Amino acid sequence: MNGSVDPAVQRRVLVVLSAGQVLGGIGMSVAIVVSALVATRLSGSEAIGGVAQTCVVIGAAAAALLVAKVATRSGRRPALMLGYGIGAIGGLGCVAAVAAGSAPALLVALVLVGAGSAAGLAGRYAATDLAAPARRARSLALIMWASTVGAVAGPNLASPVQDLAGRVGLEPATGPFLLGAAAFLLSVVIAWAGLRPDPLVLARAADVEADATPVRGAEVRAALFASPPALLGVAGVALSHVIMIALMSMTPVHMDHGGATIAVVGLVISLHVAGMYALSPLIGWLADRVGRATVLAFGTALLLTSGVLCAMAGPRDTALLSVGLFLLGLGWSAGIVAGSALLTESVPLRVRAGAQGLSDVTMNVGGAVGGIAAGIVVAGASFAVLGIVAAVVVVPYLVAAGVLAVRKPASADVPG
């Protein structure tokens, strides 16, 4: 970006995106927290209940491409409105499915809900469109941190809105989905009213080298594969998500084998979520100060350490699991923040939104595969073996990120 942009515009963009992230986080978390239970109740099958969250992941992966395509063609504002809008339709579809007692219809609606997740992921990239090069990671991390509010508030609102739905004569299980749909709709309104001017459109207008011809998918892929740092960024995002999903999803099962109560399991997962989001502004600051590759190497080292600790922890080793899961969340945060920032500045502005969308698809598909593979490993071997596998898998990436960190000074990580 070669032109100048008023910093006040970027500050307003961050406020608008943060508000959208809070509401979008509520929409996603409140739907996810009840989806498996409702799907199990409607179908009478725990296996179908387990498919519910997979449907959300599939929807997020599919919608990421659509949201990126719209952003590339028309800007962030219509892209975010579309993603949150489809999520709202999915939430209303879940209400209809519950009212009709149809598990298949619920699963289809949950695929649409996944579009809300895709919009939330795209929001973190929108924060970088007008950011100064030396503050890109911090801007991105701020939006990630804002999503924490919604992610924490959503599950705590599920029970009250169920009770409220029952009191007004609705099926109680429809309450959380109605709240999710309303939250997504408010996110649409915020994007429509607040993202003026559109940050991506404004960034392109400030780029004196901009090319107005339509962007094709082949051009996006070519630009991505022509940039080793961009590929390293995508790989960092995907690997962090795969390892996080694999270990996090199997930890409650592992603890259950030791007779842990729901309260204890909830405490461990809460510490994990704190690691994921609470320190993301600090991670962003570090990525801007010491370089993206250095933070990627640091995050990967944390993932490796987490895998080792989880491998060592028995089902009753709550303290060791708590530390392992916190480090897992912190490593995920480092990978997502630094990897996303490195990708963003390693491809031309013209194809940036498309490359970001491909990264989010890779991230979501990897997460789904990681969750399935983790279940297979634990069923066929043990949670300890899963921890060892996680630690071993990240070693090649740790070497690659470490080499780039050594060869590339921090200032080179944040080009103008």
C-alpha positions in Angstrom: 0.0 0.0 0.0 1.8 3.1 -1.2 -0.8 5.8 -0.6 -1.6 7.4 2.8 -4.7 6.5 4.9 -6.0 8.5 7.8 -5.2 6.6 11.0 -8.6 7.6 12.4 -10.2 5.4 9.7 -8.2 2.4 10.9 -9.2 3.0 14.5 -12.9 3.1 13.5 -12.5 -0.1 11.5 -11.0 -1.8 14.5 -13.9 -0.7 16.7 -16.5 -1.9 14.2 -14.7 -5.2 13.6 -14.4 -5.8 17.4 -18.1 -5.2 17.9 -18.9 -7.6 15.1 -16.5 -10.2 16.6 -18.2 -10.0 20.0 -21.6 -10.6 18.5 -20.3 -13.2 16.0 -18.6 -15.0 18.9 -21.8 -15.2 20.8 -23.6 -16.5 17.7 -21.1 -19.3 17.1 -20.5 -20.3 20.7 -24.1 -20.4 21.8 -24.9 -22.6 18.8 -22.0 -24.9 19.3 -22.5 -25.4 23.0 -26.0 -27.0 22.4 -25.7 -28.4 18.9 -24.3 -31.8 19.9 -26.8 -32.3 22.7 -29.8 -31.3 20.6 -28.6 -33.4 17.6 -28.2 -36.4 20.0 -31.6 -35.9 21.5 -33.4 -35.5 18.1 -31.6 -38.5 16.5 -31.2 -40.8 19.5 -27.6 -41.3 18.5 -24.5 -40.0 20.1 -22.7 -40.6 16.8 -25.0 -38.1 15.1 -24.4 -35.7 18.0 -20.7 -35.9 17.2 -21.3 -35.0 13.6 -23.0 -31.7 14.6 -19.8 -29.8 15.2 -18.2 -31.4 12.1 -21.0 -29.9 10.1 -20.2 -26.4 11.4 -16.5 -26.9 10.5 -17.5 -28.1 7.0 -19.7 -25.0 6.6 -16.9 -22.7 7.7 -14.5 -24.2 5.2 -16.9 -23.9 2.3 -18.0 -20.4 3.3 -14.4 -19.2 3.6 -13.9 -19.5 -0.1 -17.2 -17.7 -0.8 -16.4 -14.9 1.6 -12.9 -14.5 0.2 -14.3 -14.4 -3.4 -16.8 -11.6 -2.5 -14.1 -9.7 -0.6 -11.7 -9.9 -3.6 -14.4 -8.7 -6.0 -16.3 -6.1 -3.8 -14.5 -5.6 -0.5 -14.7 -6.7 3.2 -18.1 -5.1 4.0 -20.3 -7.2 1.6 -18.1 -10.3 2.4 -18.7 -10.0 6.1 -22.3 -9.2 5.7 -22.7 -12.3 3.5 -21.0 -14.6 6.0 -22.8 -13.4 9.0 -26.1 -13.3 7.0 -25.8 -17.0 6.0 -25.0 -17.8 9.6 -28.2 -16.0 10.7 -30.2 -18.1 8.2 -28.5 -21.2 9.6 -29.5 -20.2 13.1 -33.2 -19.8 12.0 -32.9 -23.1 10.2 -31.8 -24.7 13.4 -34.9 -23.2 15.2 -37.1 -24.7 12.5 -35.4 -28.1 12.6 -35.7 -28.3 16.4 -39.4 -27.3 16.2 -39.9 -30.0 13.6 -37.9 -32.6 15.5 -35.7 -33.3 12.5 -32.0 -34.2 13.1 -31.1 -34.2 9.4 -32.5 -30.7 9.0 -30.5 -29.5 12.0 -27.3 -30.8 10.5 -27.9 -29.0 7.3 -28.7 -25.8 9.1 -25.5 -26.2 11.2 -23.5 -26.2 7.9 -25.0 -22.7 7.2 -24.1 -21.6 10.8 -20.5 -22.4 9.9 -20.5 -19.4 7.6 -20.7 -17.2 10.7 -17.4 -18.7 11.7 -15.9 -18.0 8.3 -16.9 -14.3 8.6 -15.3 -14.1 12.1 -12.0 -15.5 10.7 -12.2 -13.0 7.8 -12.7 -10.2 10.3 -9.2 -10.7 11.6 -7.8 -10.2 8.1 -9.9 -7.1 7.6 -8.2 -5.5 10.5 -4.9 -5.6 8.6 -6.1 -3.9 5.4 -5.3 -0.3 6.6 -2.9 -1.2 9.4 0.6 0.3 9.4 3.1 -2.5 8.5 4.6 -2.4 11.9 1.2 -2.8 13.6 -0.4 -5.5 11.4 0.0 -8.3 13.9 -1.3 -6.2 16.7 -4.4 -5.1 14.8 -5.1 -8.7 13.8 -4.6 -9.9 17.4 -6.9 -7.3 18.8 -9.8 -8.7 16.7 -9.0 -12.2 17.9 -9.0 -11.0 21.5 -12.4 -9.3 21.0 -13.9 -12.7 19.9 -13.0 -14.0 23.4 -15.9 -11.9 24.9 -18.4 -13.5 22.7 -16.9 -17.0 23.1 -17.1 -16.7 26.9 -20.5 -15.0 27.0 -22.3 -17.3 24.6 -22.2 -20.6 26.6 -23.3 -18.7 29.8 -26.3 -17.3 27.9 -27.4 -20.7 26.7 -29.3 -21.7 29.8 -31.1 -18.4 30.4 -32.3 -18.2 26.8 -33.6 -21.8 26.9 -35.6 -20.9 30.0 -36.9 -17.7 28.3 -37.9 -19.7 25.2 -39.9 -22.1 27.3 -41.7 -19.4 29.2 -42.9 -17.8 25.9 -44.2 -21.1 24.6 -41.4 -22.1 22.4 -39.4 -25.4 22.5 -36.7 -24.5 25.0 -33.9 -25.9 22.8 -34.7 -23.2 20.2 -33.6 -20.4 22.5 -29.9 -20.6 22.0 -30.3 -20.8 18.2 -32.6 -17.8 18.2 -30.0 -15.9 20.2 -27.3 -17.0 17.7 -29.4 -15.9 14.7 -30.0 -12.5 16.4 -26.3 -12.0 17.1 -25.4 -12.8 13.6 -28.0 -10.4 12.2 -26.7 -7.6 14.5 -23.2 -8.4 13.1 -24.6 -7.8 9.6 -26.0 -4.5 10.6 -22.8 -3.4 12.2 -20.7 -4.3 9.1 -23.2 -2.6 6.9 -23.3 0.6 8.9 -19.8 0.7 10.2 -17.4 -0.4 7.5 -17.8 2.8 5.5 -15.4 3.3 3.8 -14.6 -0.3 3.1 -11.1 -1.0 4.4 -10.0 -3.3 1.6 -11.5 -1.0 -1.1 -9.7 1.9 0.5 -6.4 0.1 0.7 -6.7 -0.8 -3.0 -7.5 2.8 -3.8 -4.3 3.9 -2.0 -2.2 1.4 -3.9 -0.8 3.3 -6.9 0.2 0.0 -8.5 -3.3 -1.5 -8.3 -4.6 -3.5 -11.2 -8.4 -3.2 -11.7 -8.8 -6.4 -13.8 -10.7 -9.3 -12.2 -8.7 -11.6 -10.0 -8.8 -15.3 -10.9 -8.4 -18.3 -8.6 -5.3 -19.5 -10.6 -3.7 -16.1 -10.0 -4.3 -16.4 -6.3 -2.8 -19.9 -6.1 0.2 -18.9 -8.3 1.0 -15.9 -6.0 0.7 -18.1 -2.9 3.0 -20.8 -4.2 5.5 -18.3 -5.5 6.1 -17.0 -2.0 7.8 -19.3 0.5 7.0 -17.0 3.4 3.3 -17.0 2.5 3.4 -20.8 2.4 5.1 -20.8 5.8 2.4 -18.6 7.2 -0.4 -20.8 5.8 1.3 -23.9 7.2 1.7 -22.3 10.6 -1.9 -21.4 10.8 -3.0 -24.9 9.7 -0.6 -26.8 11.8 -1.4 -24.8 14.9 -5.1 -25.5 14.4 -4.7 -29.2 13.7 -2.6 -29.8 16.8 -4.9 -27.7 19.0 -8.0 -29.5 17.9 -6.4 -32.9 18.2 -5.2 -32.5 21.8 -8.0 -30.3 23.0 -10.8 -32.6 21.7 -9.4 -35.7 23.4 -8.5 -34.2 26.7 -12.0 -34.4 28.2 -12.2 -38.1 27.1 -8.8 -38.8 28.7 -9.8 -37.0 32.0 -13.1 -38.9 32.0 -11.2 -42.2 32.2 -9.7 -40.9 35.4 -13.1 -40.1 36.8 -12.8 -36.3 36.6 -15.9 -34.3 37.2 -17.4 -31.9 34.6 -16.3 -29.0 36.8 -12.7 -30.1 36.7 -12.8 -30.8 33.0 -14.4 -27.4 32.5 -11.6 -25.7 34.4 -8.9 -27.3 32.3 -10.6 -26.3 29.0 -11.2 -22.8 30.4 -7.4 -22.4 31.0 -6.9 -23.6 27.4 -9.3 -21.0 26.0 -7.5 -18.4 28.1 -4.3 -19.4 26.5 -5.9 -19.1 23.0 -7.2 -15.6 23.4 -6.3 -13.7 26.5 -2.7 -13.0 25.6 -3.3 -12.5 21.8 -2.6 -8.7 22.0 0.8 -9.6 23.6 1.5 -12.1 20.9 0.6 -9.5 18.2 3.0 -7.0 19.8 5.8 -9.6 19.9 5.2 -10.5 16.2 5.5 -6.8 15.3 8.6 -6.3 17.4 10.7 -9.5 16.9 9.3 -10.8 13.7 6.6 -13.2 12.4 9.0 -16.1 11.9 10.4 -15.8 15.4 6.9 -15.9 17.0 6.0 -18.8 14.7 9.0 -20.7 16.0 8.1 -19.8 19.6 4.5 -20.9 19.1 5.6 -24.2 17.5 7.9 -24.9 20.4 5.0 -24.4 22.8 2.9 -26.9 20.8 5.8 -29.4 21.0 6.0 -28.8 24.8 2.3 -29.2 25.1 2.4 -32.5 23.3 5.2 -33.8 25.6 3.3 -32.7 28.7 0.1 -34.3 27.6 1.9 -37.5 26.8 3.3 -37.5 30.3 0.0 -36.7 32.0 -2.2 -39.5 33.3 -6.0 -39.1 33.4 -5.8 -37.8 37.0 -2.9 -35.4 36.4 -5.1 -32.3 36.4 -2.2 -29.9 37.1 0.0 -31.2 34.3 -2.9 -31.3 31.8 -3.8 -27.7 32.8 -0.3 -26.5 32.0 -0.2 -28.6 28.8 -3.6 -27.2 27.6 -2.7 -23.6 28.5 0.5 -23.9 26.5 -1.4 -25.5 23.7 -3.7 -22.5 23.5 -0.8 -20.1 23.7 1.0 -21.9 20.9 -2.2 -21.8 18.8 -2.5 -18.1 19.4 1.1 -17.5 18.3 0.7 -19.6 15.2 -2.6 -18.0 14.1 -1.5 -14.4 14.8 2.1 -14.6 13.3 1.1 -17.0 10.5 -1.8 -14.8 9.4 0.3 -11.6 9.5 3.1 -13.3 7.5 0.7 -14.5 4.9 -1.0 -11.1 4.6 2.2 -9.2 3.9 3.8 -11.9 1.7 1.4 -11.8 -1.2 0.3 -8.8 -3.4 -2.7 -6.7 -2.2 -4.5 -7.7 -5.3 -4.7 -11.4 -4.4 -4.5 -11.0 -0.6 -8.2 -11.7 0.2 -8.2 -14.8 -2.0 -5.0 -16.1 -0.4 -6.4 -15.5 3.1 -9.6 -17.4 2.2 -7.5 -20.4 1.0 -5.6 -20.3 4.3 -8.9 -20.4 6.3 -10.1 -23.3 4.2 -6.9 -25.2 4.9 -7.2 -24.3 8.6 -10.8 -25.6 8.9 -10.3 -28.8 6.9 -7.1 -29.5 8.9 -9.0 -29.0 12.1 -11.7 -31.5 11.0 -9.0 -34.0 9.9 -7.1 -33.5 13.2 -10.2 -34.2 15.3 -11.0 -37.4 13.4 -7.4 -38.6 13.5 -7.0 -37.9 17.2 -10.1 -40.0 17.9 -8.6 -42.9 15.9 -5.2 -42.6 17.6 -6.7 -42.6 21.1 -9.1 -45.4 20.3 -6.3 -47.5 18.8 -3.5 -46.6 21.2 -3.8 -44.0 24.0 -3.8 -40.3 24.8 -0.1 -40.5 25.6 0.6 -41.7 22.1 -1.5 -38.8 20.7 0.7 -36.4 22.7 3.9 -38.0 21.3 2.6 -37.9 17.7 1.7 -34.2 18.1 5.2 -33.4 19.4 6.9 -35.2 16.6 4.7 -33.8 13.8 5.6 -30.1 14.7 9.4 -30.7 14.6 9.9 -30.1 10.8 7.9 -26.9 11.0 9.9 -25.7 14.1 13.1 -26.2 12.1 11.7 -24.3 9.0 10.4 -21.4 11.1 13.6 -21.3 13.1 15.7 -21.1 10.0 13.7 -18.2 8.6 13.8 -16.4 11.9 17.6 -16.7 11.9 18.1 -15.7 8.3 15.5 -12.9 8.2 15.8 -9.8 10.5 12.7 -8.7 12.4 12.5 -5.5 10.3 12.2 -7.6 7.1 9.1 -9.2 8.5 7.1 -6.0 8.3 7.5 -4.6 4.8 5.9 -1.3 3.9 
